[in-house]
Amino acid sequence: MKKLFFLIAASFFLTTVDAQITERERPAEWQHLVKGARFMDRFLPMPDGIQIKGIWGTDSVLNRYVDNGIELPGVSFWGGNILQDTDGKYHLFVCGWPENSPKGHMFWPNSTVFHAVSDRLEGPFKIQNSVGKGHNPEAFRLKDGRVVVYVIDGYYIADGVDSKVWTYGKFSFDSRDRKIIEGLSNLTFARRQDDSYLMVCRGGGVWISKDGLSPYMQLTDKRVYPDVEGRFEDPVVWRDELQYHLIVNDWLGRIAFYQRSKDGVHWVTEQGEAYVPGVSFHKDGAVEHWFKYERPKVFQDGKGRAVQMNFAVIDTIKWNDLPNDKHSSKNISIPLNKGMLLSVLNEEEITPSTRTIEVKIAAESGFNPQTDVDVKSLRFGSFTEVNFGRGCKPVKTKVSGKDLIVVFKAKGSGITSDEFAPKMIGRDKKGNMLYGYARLSYVNYRPALLSARRPLFDKEKGGLKVEIQNFGLSASEPAEVEVICNGNSLGKLPLKALQSYETECLIFKSNMLLKDDKAAYEVKFFCGGKEVEWNRFFTEQNCR
């Protein structure tokens, strides 16, 4: 009987594990990626910490640093992120709940957001007070200095990180006639150059708010995540001085993907894993083998580069974390290789006829490119080439003040007209990985973003009214707009240049009799004869 009970219990455990894990087949080409290709290559050893005996956890995490991130024996912590105040201290906003809660980990819907403080970026963080009820917080600052702490279904706002009084509110959302993908939860935010905010929701839709609190307007009609099979969640978005970055996790496959964008709407996906279980390792090579790494958040330096990633981690399947047992969860800190500051000095666009490309590597505190870089190891060009060890090779160097200019033979760069941030991979003279993305002088990093609402029939004007708005940070070029109804073009109309956030309405006349306003529409934008944007509004209704 005991043996039968054991077999049943083991079978249940394995079934539960299988329900939490599926093996995702990697593309064959990933086998040929070089060091520096994967975002995962940027994780650095965790700072030395305190290890003690008699702590909770499976054998695979008993070697952990208990003073890394935030950990308390009686509290199960989960997602959170860090802000730095003017006093230099680091403030972690993290959710948690009592470990002895009747439902164990499944008590998370009743979690509390805690405000914790540390003198060090990696922790240990000590709880100062609570903000309020909520789960999976993400804190960010508004232009006026106020702090917003987003939680699922709402947010808290206060004058500063040390505020004792936090006011609860709810964001408003305007889907702009688009389907909301997988609901509005686990939102993540990035501040744009004009202090407006870009938001990505769990489903992969992109939204923009002019100030971070005003209504969030949806721009996309489908998810921006990689076009691969996956159960996606936990997006984290951030912007540095050059570009936007996005990481999204396939929780079932336990693999995350890394994407980049010039405008936050149109994304490219780099090859390789952004992270997988086991990225938390020590200087001696020992690994903290957490079962799940979720809710990633980044801390950025003054240039916007990610220098640390925080994860919510758990030592077992969530449903196996029961009250008063040996399992629990915490939030950990892992440092990141922040990358080099690069700029291409060529003023003309790089084309197949370009002979050489000059790239300036900026000197920084603790980094002297003139003495530290192994120049021969450098490769430069599109990530589609450099990530596989291909790309441009250096032919000579020049000194520019404290900076280093590397001249590359342009052949094999892979750079096309769509390139906005070519990549460099190499090593320093100690063999450590170097990487960075370069600014191109001829690229507009504040582009226009034309976006239409769903066409509506205007009886008074006898045609279709199309409202168009520029959500970009610079004026749009004069364009042409085409409306298509169930595959039938209703023609094109000119669109004047629109300033940032400016709105214009166009009226399309048509001989087609529109029975109602529930037809399926497509709106296409053309500049210089080239299609630059495509909005789709599909329903089950038809034009007649």
C-alpha positions as CSV (number, residue, x, y, z in Angstrom):
1,M,0.0,0.0,0.0
2,K,2.8,2.4,0.9
3,K,4.5,1.6,-2.4
4,L,1.3,2.3,-4.3
5,F,0.8,5.6,-2.5
6,F,4.4,6.6,-3.4
7,L,3.9,5.7,-7.1
8,I,0.6,7.7,-7.2
9,A,2.3,10.7,-5.5
10,A,5.3,10.5,-7.8
11,S,3.0,10.3,-10.8
12,F,1.1,13.4,-9.7
13,F,4.4,15.3,-9.1
14,L,5.7,14.4,-12.6
15,T,2.4,15.3,-14.2
16,T,2.4,18.6,-12.5
17,V,6.0,19.3,-13.5
18,D,5.2,18.3,-17.1
19,A,2.3,20.8,-17.0
20,Q,4.8,23.5,-16.0
21,I,7.5,22.6,-18.6
22,T,7.7,21.9,-22.3
23,E,10.9,21.6,-24.3
24,R,11.0,24.3,-27.0
25,E,13.1,23.3,-30.0
26,R,15.7,26.0,-30.7
27,P,16.5,27.0,-34.3
28,A,19.4,25.0,-35.7
29,E,21.3,28.2,-36.4
30,W,21.5,29.1,-32.7
31,Q,24.1,26.4,-32.4
32,H,26.5,28.7,-34.2
33,L,26.0,31.9,-32.1
34,V,29.2,33.4,-30.7
35,K,29.7,34.7,-27.2
36,G,27.9,38.1,-27.0
37,A,25.1,37.1,-29.4
38,R,22.6,36.1,-26.7
39,F,21.3,38.6,-24.2
40,M,21.9,35.8,-21.7
41,D,25.7,36.3,-22.3
42,R,25.4,39.7,-20.5
43,F,24.7,38.2,-17.1
44,L,27.7,38.6,-14.7
45,P,28.5,36.7,-11.5
46,M,26.4,37.7,-8.5
47,P,28.4,39.8,-5.9
48,D,29.7,37.7,-3.1
49,G,27.3,37.4,-0.2
50,I,26.3,35.5,2.9
51,Q,25.6,31.8,2.9
52,I,24.0,30.1,5.9
53,K,22.6,26.8,6.9
54,G,19.1,25.9,8.0
55,I,17.3,27.9,5.3
56,W,14.3,27.0,3.2
57,G,14.6,25.7,-0.3
58,T,15.5,22.6,-2.3
59,D,19.0,21.4,-2.4
60,S,19.6,23.3,-5.7
61,V,19.3,26.7,-4.0
62,L,20.8,26.1,-0.5
63,N,24.0,27.6,-1.8
64,R,22.3,31.0,-2.4
65,Y,23.3,34.4,-1.0
66,V,20.6,35.2,1.5
67,D,21.6,38.9,1.5
68,N,21.1,39.2,-2.3
69,G,17.9,41.0,-3.3
70,I,15.3,40.5,-0.6
71,E,14.6,37.5,1.5
72,L,12.8,36.9,4.8
73,P,11.9,33.5,6.3
74,G,8.3,34.4,6.9
75,V,7.5,36.2,3.7
76,S,7.3,34.9,0.1
77,F,8.4,37.7,-2.2
78,W,7.7,38.0,-6.0
79,G,8.1,40.7,-8.6
80,G,9.4,44.2,-8.2
81,N,11.8,46.8,-9.5
82,I,14.3,49.4,-8.1
83,L,14.5,53.2,-8.2
84,Q,17.4,55.3,-7.0
85,D,16.7,58.4,-5.0
86,T,18.8,61.6,-4.9
87,D,20.4,60.4,-1.6
88,G,22.0,57.5,-3.5
89,K,19.9,54.9,-1.8
90,Y,18.1,52.2,-3.7
91,H,14.4,51.7,-3.3
92,L,12.8,48.3,-4.2
93,F,9.1,48.1,-4.7
94,V,8.2,44.4,-4.4
95,C,5.2,42.3,-3.7
96,G,4.9,39.6,-1.1
97,W,2.7,37.6,1.3
98,P,3.0,35.6,4.5
99,E,4.7,32.2,3.8
100,N,2.3,30.5,6.1
101,S,-0.8,31.7,4.2
102,P,-3.4,28.9,3.9
103,K,-2.9,28.6,0.1
104,G,0.8,28.9,0.1
105,H,2.1,30.5,-3.1
106,M,-1.5,30.6,-4.5
107,F,-2.2,33.3,-1.9
108,W,-0.5,35.7,-4.4
109,P,-3.7,37.5,-5.4
110,N,-3.8,38.9,-1.8
111,S,-0.2,40.2,-1.9
112,T,1.0,43.5,-0.5
113,V,3.5,45.9,-2.2
114,F,6.4,46.6,0.1
115,H,8.8,49.5,0.0
116,A,12.3,48.3,0.8
117,V,15.6,50.2,0.9
118,S,19.3,49.3,0.5
119,D,22.6,51.1,0.3
120,R,23.7,48.7,-2.4
121,L,22.1,48.0,-5.7
122,E,22.2,44.2,-5.2
123,G,20.8,44.4,-1.7
124,P,20.1,43.3,1.0
125,F,16.8,45.3,0.9
126,K,15.1,46.0,4.2
127,I,11.3,46.7,4.3
128,Q,10.5,50.3,5.4
129,N,6.8,50.3,4.9
130,S,4.0,49.0,2.7
131,V,2.4,50.9,-0.2
132,G,-0.8,49.0,-0.4
133,K,-2.4,45.8,-1.7
134,G,-1.4,44.7,-5.2
135,H,0.7,42.3,-7.3
136,N,3.6,42.5,-9.7
137,P,4.5,46.2,-9.2
138,E,6.5,48.3,-11.5
139,A,7.6,51.7,-10.3
140,F,8.4,54.7,-12.5
141,R,8.9,58.5,-12.2
142,L,6.8,61.1,-13.9
143,K,8.3,64.3,-15.3
144,D,7.2,66.2,-12.2
145,G,9.1,63.8,-9.9
146,R,6.1,62.0,-8.6
147,V,6.4,58.2,-8.3
148,V,3.9,55.8,-9.8
149,V,3.8,52.2,-8.6
150,Y,1.8,50.1,-11.1
151,V,0.0,47.0,-9.8
152,I,-2.4,44.7,-11.6
153,D,-5.7,46.6,-12.2
154,G,-4.4,50.0,-10.8
155,Y,-1.6,52.1,-9.5
156,Y,-0.4,54.0,-6.4
157,I,1.0,57.5,-6.7
158,A,3.0,59.6,-4.2
159,D,5.3,62.7,-4.2
160,G,8.4,60.5,-3.7
161,V,9.8,57.1,-2.9
162,D,9.8,57.8,0.9
163,S,6.2,59.0,1.0
164,K,4.1,57.5,3.8
165,V,0.8,58.2,2.0
166,W,0.1,56.6,-1.4
167,T,-3.0,57.3,-3.3
168,Y,-4.7,54.5,-5.3
169,G,-6.0,55.1,-8.8
170,K,-6.8,53.4,-12.1
171,F,-5.4,54.0,-15.5
172,S,-7.8,54.6,-18.4
173,F,-7.2,52.8,-21.7
174,D,-8.4,53.6,-25.2
175,S,-8.1,50.6,-27.4
176,R,-8.7,52.8,-30.5
177,D,-11.0,50.3,-32.1
178,R,-8.4,47.5,-31.7
179,K,-8.7,44.2,-30.0
180,I,-7.0,44.2,-26.5
181,I,-4.6,41.2,-26.6
182,E,-4.9,38.9,-23.6
183,G,-6.3,41.6,-21.3
184,L,-4.5,44.4,-19.5
185,S,-2.2,42.9,-16.8
186,N,1.5,42.8,-16.0
187,L,2.1,46.2,-17.7
188,T,5.6,47.5,-18.3
189,F,6.6,51.1,-19.0
190,A,9.4,53.0,-20.8
191,R,9.8,56.8,-20.7
192,R,10.1,58.4,-24.1
193,Q,12.3,61.3,-25.0
194,D,9.5,63.9,-24.5
195,D,8.6,62.4,-21.1
196,S,5.6,60.6,-22.5
197,Y,5.3,56.9,-21.7
198,L,5.3,53.8,-23.8
199,M,3.6,50.7,-22.3
200,V,3.6,47.1,-23.3
201,C,0.9,44.8,-21.9
202,R,1.1,41.1,-21.2
203,G,-0.4,40.3,-24.5
204,G,2.2,42.2,-26.4
205,G,0.2,45.3,-27.4
206,V,1.9,48.7,-27.4
207,W,0.2,51.7,-25.8
208,I,1.3,55.4,-25.4
209,S,0.3,58.0,-22.8
210,K,1.3,61.6,-23.1
211,D,2.4,61.9,-19.5
212,G,2.2,58.4,-17.9
213,L,-1.1,59.0,-16.2
214,S,-3.4,60.2,-19.0
215,P,-5.3,57.6,-21.1
216,Y,-3.1,55.0,-22.6
217,M,-3.8,54.8,-26.4
218,Q,-3.3,51.5,-28.2
219,L,-1.3,51.6,-31.4
220,T,-0.9,48.0,-32.4
221,D,-3.4,45.5,-33.7
222,K,-1.4,42.4,-33.0
223,R,1.3,41.3,-30.5
224,V,4.8,42.6,-31.1
225,Y,6.4,39.4,-29.7
226,P,8.4,37.0,-31.8
227,D,6.3,35.1,-34.3
228,V,7.0,31.7,-32.7
229,E,5.1,29.3,-30.5
230,G,5.1,30.3,-26.9
231,R,3.0,31.1,-23.8
232,F,4.2,34.6,-23.4
233,E,4.1,36.8,-20.2
234,D,6.4,38.9,-18.1
235,P,7.4,41.5,-20.7
236,V,9.9,44.1,-19.5
237,V,10.6,47.2,-21.7
238,W,13.2,49.9,-21.3
239,R,14.8,52.6,-23.4
240,D,18.4,53.8,-23.4
241,E,19.9,56.7,-25.2
242,L,19.8,54.8,-28.5
243,Q,16.9,52.4,-28.7
244,Y,14.1,50.5,-26.9
245,H,14.6,47.0,-25.5
246,L,12.0,44.3,-24.8
247,I,12.3,40.9,-23.2
248,V,9.4,38.5,-23.0
249,N,9.2,35.1,-21.3
250,D,7.7,31.9,-22.6
251,W,6.7,30.6,-19.1
252,L,5.8,27.1,-20.3
253,G,9.0,26.7,-22.3
254,R,11.1,28.5,-19.7
255,I,12.9,30.5,-22.4
256,A,12.8,34.3,-22.9
257,F,13.4,36.3,-26.1
258,Y,15.2,39.7,-26.6
259,Q,13.9,42.4,-29.0
260,R,15.0,45.9,-30.0
261,S,13.3,48.8,-31.6
262,K,13.9,52.3,-32.8
263,D,10.4,53.6,-32.0
264,G,8.9,51.0,-29.6
265,V,6.3,49.8,-32.1
266,H,8.4,48.0,-34.8
267,W,10.7,45.4,-33.3
268,V,13.5,43.1,-34.4
269,T,14.2,39.9,-32.5
270,E,17.8,38.9,-31.8
271,Q,18.8,35.2,-32.0
272,G,19.4,33.3,-28.8
273,E,17.9,33.1,-25.4
274,A,17.5,36.2,-23.3
275,Y,17.6,34.1,-20.2
276,V,16.9,30.6,-19.1
277,P,17.0,28.9,-15.6
278,G,20.5,29.0,-14.2
279,V,21.5,32.6,-15.0
280,S,22.2,33.2,-11.3
281,F,25.8,32.1,-10.8
282,H,28.6,33.0,-8.4
283,K,32.2,34.1,-9.1
284,D,33.4,30.5,-8.4
285,G,31.0,29.1,-11.0
286,A,28.4,27.8,-8.5
287,V,24.9,28.2,-9.8
288,E,21.7,28.9,-7.9
289,H,19.3,26.6,-9.7
290,W,15.9,28.2,-9.2
291,F,13.0,26.4,-10.7
292,K,11.4,29.5,-12.2
293,Y,12.8,33.0,-13.1
294,E,9.9,35.4,-13.7
295,R,8.9,39.1,-13.6
296,P,12.3,40.4,-14.8
297,K,13.0,44.1,-14.2
298,V,16.0,46.2,-15.0
299,F,17.9,49.0,-13.3
300,Q,19.4,51.5,-15.7
301,D,22.5,53.7,-15.5
302,G,22.6,57.4,-16.5
303,K,22.8,56.4,-20.2
304,G,19.8,54.2,-19.9
305,R,21.7,50.9,-20.1
306,A,20.6,47.9,-18.1
307,V,23.2,47.3,-15.4
308,Q,21.2,44.8,-13.3
309,M,18.2,42.5,-13.7
310,N,16.0,41.5,-10.9
311,F,13.9,38.3,-10.9
312,A,11.2,36.7,-8.9
313,V,12.4,33.2,-8.3
314,I,11.0,30.1,-6.7
315,D,12.6,26.8,-5.8
316,T,9.8,24.5,-7.0
317,I,6.5,24.4,-8.8
318,K,4.2,27.2,-7.6
319,W,1.5,24.7,-6.6
320,N,4.0,22.7,-4.5
321,D,4.9,25.8,-2.4
322,L,2.6,25.2,0.6
323,P,2.3,26.9,3.9
324,N,4.9,26.2,6.6
325,D,7.0,24.0,4.3
326,K,10.5,24.1,3.0
327,H,9.6,26.0,-0.2
328,S,9.3,29.7,-0.8
329,S,10.2,32.6,-3.2
330,K,12.3,35.7,-3.2
331,N,13.5,38.5,-5.5
332,I,17.1,38.3,-6.6
333,S,19.6,40.8,-8.2
334,I,22.0,39.8,-11.0
335,P,24.4,42.3,-12.5
336,L,24.7,42.8,-16.3
337,N,27.4,43.8,-18.7
338,K,26.1,47.2,-19.7
339,G,27.9,47.3,-23.1
340,M,30.0,50.0,-24.7
341,L,29.0,53.4,-26.0
342,L,29.4,53.4,-29.8
343,S,28.8,55.8,-32.6
344,V,29.3,55.5,-36.4
345,L,31.2,58.5,-37.8
346,N,30.1,58.0,-41.4
347,E,27.8,60.8,-42.3
348,E,26.4,59.2,-45.4
349,E,24.1,56.2,-45.3
350,I,26.0,52.8,-45.4
351,T,25.3,51.0,-48.6
352,P,26.9,48.1,-50.5
353,S,29.3,50.6,-52.1
354,T,30.6,51.9,-48.8
355,R,34.2,51.0,-48.4
356,T,35.0,51.7,-44.8
357,I,33.0,52.3,-41.6
358,E,34.5,54.3,-38.7
359,V,33.2,53.5,-35.3
360,K,34.0,55.5,-32.2
361,I,34.3,53.6,-28.9
362,A,33.7,56.1,-26.0
363,A,35.9,56.1,-22.9
364,E,34.2,55.7,-19.6
365,S,35.1,55.5,-15.9
366,G,36.9,52.2,-15.5
367,F,37.2,51.6,-19.3
368,N,40.0,52.9,-21.5
369,P,39.3,51.7,-25.1
370,Q,42.7,52.7,-26.2
371,T,44.4,50.2,-23.9
372,D,41.7,47.7,-22.9
373,V,40.2,46.6,-26.2
374,D,41.5,43.6,-28.2
375,V,41.0,45.3,-31.5
376,K,41.6,42.2,-33.7
377,S,38.7,40.4,-31.9
378,L,36.1,43.1,-32.9
379,R,33.4,42.4,-35.5
380,F,30.8,45.0,-36.5
381,G,27.6,45.1,-38.5
382,S,24.1,43.9,-38.5
383,F,23.2,41.5,-35.6
384,T,22.3,39.0,-38.3
385,E,26.0,38.8,-39.2
386,V,27.9,39.7,-36.0
387,N,26.0,37.3,-33.8
388,F,27.5,34.4,-35.9
389,G,31.0,35.7,-35.8
390,R,30.7,37.4,-39.2
391,G,30.6,41.1,-40.1
392,C,33.2,43.8,-40.7
393,K,36.8,43.3,-39.6
394,P,39.0,46.1,-38.3
395,V,41.8,47.4,-40.5
396,K,43.2,50.2,-38.4
397,T,42.6,52.5,-35.4
398,K,42.8,56.2,-34.6
399,V,42.9,58.1,-31.3
400,S,40.4,60.8,-30.6
401,G,41.0,62.3,-27.2
402,K,40.3,59.5,-24.7
403,D,38.2,57.6,-27.2
404,L,39.2,55.1,-29.8
405,I,38.1,55.1,-33.4
406,V,38.2,51.7,-35.1
407,V,38.1,51.7,-38.9
408,F,36.4,48.6,-40.4
409,K,36.4,47.3,-43.9
410,A,32.7,47.6,-44.8
411,K,32.4,44.4,-46.8
412,G,30.2,41.8,-45.1
413,S,28.5,44.3,-42.7
414,G,25.0,43.1,-43.5
415,I,23.8,46.7,-42.9
416,T,20.7,47.5,-44.9
417,S,18.5,50.6,-45.1
418,D,16.4,49.3,-42.2
419,E,19.3,49.2,-39.8
420,F,19.1,51.6,-36.9
421,A,21.7,50.2,-34.4
422,P,24.5,48.0,-35.8
423,K,26.2,45.7,-33.3
424,M,29.8,45.2,-32.2
425,I,31.1,42.1,-30.4
426,G,34.6,41.4,-29.3
427,R,36.9,41.0,-26.2
428,D,39.0,43.0,-24.0
429,K,42.7,42.1,-23.5
430,K,41.7,40.0,-20.5
431,G,39.4,37.9,-22.6
432,N,36.2,39.4,-21.2
433,M,33.2,39.9,-23.5
434,L,32.7,43.3,-25.1
435,Y,29.6,44.4,-27.0
436,G,27.6,47.5,-27.9
437,Y,25.2,49.1,-30.4
438,A,26.1,52.1,-32.5
439,R,24.3,55.2,-33.2
440,L,24.0,56.1,-36.9
441,S,24.2,59.8,-37.8
442,Y,21.6,59.6,-40.6
443,V,18.9,57.7,-38.6
444,N,16.0,59.6,-37.0
445,Y,15.6,58.2,-33.5
446,R,12.4,60.2,-32.8
447,P,10.4,59.0,-35.8
448,A,6.8,59.8,-36.6
449,L,4.2,57.1,-35.8
450,L,1.1,57.5,-37.9
451,S,-1.9,55.5,-36.6
452,A,-5.5,55.4,-37.8
453,R,-8.7,54.6,-36.0
454,R,-11.2,52.3,-37.6
455,P,-13.0,54.0,-40.5
456,L,-16.6,55.1,-39.8
457,F,-19.3,55.9,-42.2
458,D,-20.2,59.6,-42.0
459,K,-23.8,60.1,-43.3
460,E,-23.6,63.9,-43.5
461,K,-20.5,63.8,-45.7
462,G,-21.5,60.7,-47.5
463,G,-18.3,58.8,-47.1
464,L,-15.9,57.1,-44.7
465,K,-14.2,59.2,-42.1
466,V,-10.7,58.1,-41.1
467,E,-9.1,59.7,-38.0
468,I,-5.3,59.7,-38.1
469,Q,-3.0,60.7,-35.4
470,N,0.8,61.0,-35.2
471,F,2.0,59.4,-32.0
472,G,5.7,59.9,-32.9
473,L,8.1,62.5,-31.6
474,S,8.7,64.3,-34.8
475,A,6.5,65.6,-37.6
476,S,5.5,63.1,-40.2
477,E,6.2,63.5,-43.9
478,P,3.4,64.2,-46.3
479,A,1.9,60.8,-47.1
480,E,-0.9,58.9,-49.0
481,V,-3.5,56.9,-47.2
482,E,-5.3,54.0,-48.7
483,V,-8.5,52.4,-47.2
484,I,-9.3,48.8,-48.1
485,C,-12.7,47.2,-47.3
486,N,-12.8,43.4,-47.4
487,G,-10.0,43.4,-50.0
488,N,-11.4,46.2,-52.1
489,S,-9.5,49.4,-52.3
490,L,-11.5,52.6,-51.8
491,G,-8.7,54.7,-53.2
492,K,-5.9,56.9,-51.8
493,L,-6.0,60.4,-50.4
494,P,-3.1,62.7,-49.5
495,L,-2.3,63.3,-45.9
496,K,-0.5,66.5,-44.8
497,A,2.5,66.5,-42.5
498,L,1.3,66.0,-38.9
499,Q,3.1,67.4,-35.8
500,S,3.5,65.1,-32.8
501,Y,0.1,64.1,-31.4
502,E,-1.7,66.1,-34.1
503,T,-4.9,64.6,-35.5
504,E,-6.4,64.8,-39.0
505,C,-9.6,63.3,-40.5
506,L,-9.9,62.2,-44.1
507,I,-13.2,61.5,-45.9
508,F,-13.2,58.7,-48.5
509,K,-15.9,58.8,-51.1
510,S,-17.0,55.5,-52.5
511,N,-19.6,54.1,-54.9
512,M,-19.8,51.1,-52.7
513,L,-23.0,51.0,-50.6
514,L,-22.1,50.5,-47.0
515,K,-24.8,48.7,-45.1
516,D,-23.3,49.4,-41.7
517,D,-20.1,50.4,-40.0
518,K,-19.1,46.9,-39.0
519,A,-17.1,46.0,-42.1
520,A,-13.5,44.8,-42.1
521,Y,-11.0,47.6,-42.9
522,E,-7.4,48.0,-43.6
523,V,-5.6,51.4,-43.6
524,K,-2.2,51.7,-45.3
525,F,0.2,54.6,-45.2
526,F,2.6,55.4,-48.1
527,C,5.6,57.8,-48.1
528,G,7.4,58.3,-51.4
529,G,5.4,55.4,-52.8
530,K,6.7,53.0,-50.1
531,E,4.3,51.4,-47.6
532,V,5.4,52.5,-44.2
533,E,2.5,51.5,-41.9
534,W,-0.5,49.1,-42.0
535,N,-3.5,49.2,-39.6
536,R,-6.0,46.4,-39.7
537,F,-9.6,46.3,-38.3
538,F,-11.1,42.9,-38.8
539,T,-14.7,41.8,-37.9
540,E,-17.1,39.2,-39.0
541,Q,-19.2,41.8,-40.9
542,N,-18.7,42.5,-44.6
543,C,-18.9,45.4,-47.0
544,R,-21.8,45.2,-49.5
